[in-house]
Every structure is written in structure tokens, then in C-alpha cells.
């Protein structure tokens, strides 16, 4: 392991062992690392409160490395212009750009590669900060920060719920197709969006609905299920918002399972939460959905379905889902 960078997995192990009050030398032996490496890792990357958190430590180390590489975009005109084009014109994220370069490189930049942290560093710390490139990022923050999600609505008497704790492991681990997450996006006026995302393939369906009532949500879900075929809908995971109150009717009519997140745990349906953030790139908060047509929503939906994703090894959701949908 000498000379090899510490991996995220190792950092997760370090965090776990530190919580168990293991000594540095014992952790080092467990990970087959020199104790000085582990000691330096903890000192350099612990939080301000003195606690070591694997995810934060990995981000710190990656950013530190990326700062050294940022000059690559400053010096390579072809690569820099290609990256900027993907950010501005195609609305790709830095992670999607880096994944494309690594897995399916464009002939124009076939011999070049930069990681996503290098791109972020260029945007926020390099020459990119003078071009306002942050405006083309998914959340358009002037300063880079961590997204913390949002709270789920309170449960107001939803009947026949199955808690997410009872959801089978094959769904949790994304081993089979047909398991969806559903959520809603609020506009500035009464109309809203109903969003469903399939967990394995990342396929998304977006619908314009007149309001966020249980009746409207049930109606659009029925349309989506019948449009694709009930055999492609094995389960739906929802939060505890009242718009999902009629879930049990879908269970009875289509023989699918429904699961509900714990209160204030929207992260338990993180796939669709992440998709909502991506949709907001096209429809920022405050957008009046009453000015949109079904075709407008379809265009956004298919743009998302045709974007390469890291989780799919940079295939698109449409490409990957063809393996499961006839």
C-alpha cells in the first residue's frame, strides 16, 4: 500500500474504528498502512470539531489534489473549451463531463482527462470564476457547498402504510428493475410536477398535474403504470405527504407494493430527490408551471434521460433501460 492514496473505503473504516476508540497504530495494522500515514490522514482531514468523518475527509483530500491539477485546464485550450461547451451548452455536471472523458471520450479530446474535482476547482478557484461558470452548475451556487436535502411533509393520517424498513434488500440494493420512487415539485402557482424515478436504471417520468392532491397524484401514477405496463412497476416508494394517500388503491389494482419513508427522512428516497434537484436546473424555484405545456415537460424529461450518468458507467437512462423494457 506504500505510496497509494487512501481510498474512500479506507476512510470509512478509519471513521468506524475511531468511533470504536481504536488507537491509530491498531487501525494502521488493520488497514496494512504505516501508522504515520493514518495519523497524518486524521490530523489533516478531521473537522473543525475535531471529529473525523470519512465523506468530509475524502472531499478535502480530493479537492487538495484537484488544486494541483487545475493548471491542466488553464494550459490545454482544446480541453478547456470542450469542458466549457459541455457546461454551458449541454448543461452537463462536472461529474458527467469527467465520466464521459474517462469512459467514452470524444475524439476531439480523446487523449485528455480531468477529474470532476479539477473542473469544480477551475470553476470556483481557477480562471472559470471570472466567466460565471457556476451559473451552469446544477444548483448554481456562487460558492461551493453541500446540499442537505429537504424535509418530508408530516404524516397526516395516511392509511395502510408499509414502513420503508420492511422494503426488501433486493430493492434497497437496486438488484432488479421495476422499483420506483415518487415525489412532487411545487411551482409558484397551483399546478405541480409529479416525478417518478426507477431505482436501477435511473429512468425518469415527469408529469404536469393540476394540483398536489391525492386524487391528482393517483391519476397520474395510473397513467404512467398503464402507459408502460404494470409488469414494469413492482413497487413505489413515497414520503409521507398527503398527495400519496391513495397509494393503497394502486396496490390493489396493479398488485404492486408501496413503501413510505420515515418522518423527515427524504434522503431515504434519494434517487428522486436528486432528480428533483436536476429538474430545478431547468425550472428554478418560483417558476409558474401554469405557463408550461406537457410537451415542455417531456423535452426536459428526455434531456435528463439522455444524459450520461456515473452510476450507469456513463450510459444514459434510456440506453440502460432498453435492457429491461421490451
Secondary structure as GFF3:
##gff-version 3
##sequence-region A 1 326
A	DSSP	alpha_helix	8	19	.	.	.	ID=ss1
A	DSSP	alpha_helix	24	31	.	.	.	ID=ss2
A	DSSP	alpha_helix	35	45	.	.	.	ID=ss3
A	DSSP	alpha_helix	54	69	.	.	.	ID=ss4
A	DSSP	alpha_helix	71	75	.	.	.	ID=ss5
A	DSSP	alpha_helix	77	88	.	.	.	ID=ss6
A	DSSP	alpha_helix	94	103	.	.	.	ID=ss7
A	DSSP	three_ten_helix	107	109	.	.	.	ID=ss8
A	DSSP	alpha_helix	116	124	.	.	.	ID=ss9
A	DSSP	three_ten_helix	127	130	.	.	.	ID=ss10
A	DSSP	three_ten_helix	133	136	.	.	.	ID=ss11
A	DSSP	three_ten_helix	164	166	.	.	.	ID=ss12
A	DSSP	alpha_helix	169	172	.	.	.	ID=ss13
A	DSSP	beta_strand	179	186	.	.	.	ID=ss14
A	DSSP	beta_strand	192	198	.	.	.	ID=ss15
A	DSSP	beta_strand	204	209	.	.	.	ID=ss16
A	DSSP	alpha_helix	214	228	.	.	.	ID=ss17
A	DSSP	three_ten_helix	230	232	.	.	.	ID=ss18
A	DSSP	beta_strand	235	238	.	.	.	ID=ss19
A	DSSP	three_ten_helix	242	244	.	.	.	ID=ss20
A	DSSP	alpha_helix	247	254	.	.	.	ID=ss21
A	DSSP	beta_strand	257	260	.	.	.	ID=ss22
A	DSSP	three_ten_helix	266	269	.	.	.	ID=ss23
A	DSSP	alpha_helix	270	282	.	.	.	ID=ss24
A	DSSP	three_ten_helix	289	291	.	.	.	ID=ss25
A	DSSP	alpha_helix	294	305	.	.	.	ID=ss26
A	DSSP	three_ten_helix	310	312	.	.	.	ID=ss27
A	DSSP	alpha_helix	317	321	.	.	.	ID=ss28
###
